[in-house]
Amino acid sequence: MRKTILMLFAVGLLGTSFIGCRETNTVEDEVEDVVDDAEDAVD
């Protein structure tokens, strides 16, 4: 019984660690990407 609970806990920790590390784009990042694309288009 304890091993089952510990395994579920370990799987939960691993699952949340992968979900928590996702890269999120902010508005600043989006604007910067658009400006970079515009500069590349001009070149």
Number of C-alpha atoms within 10 A of each C-alpha: 5 7 8 9 10 11 11 12 12 11 12 11 11 12 11 10 11 9 9 9 8 8 7 7 8 9 9 9 11 11 11 12 12 12 12 12 12 11 10 9 8 7 6
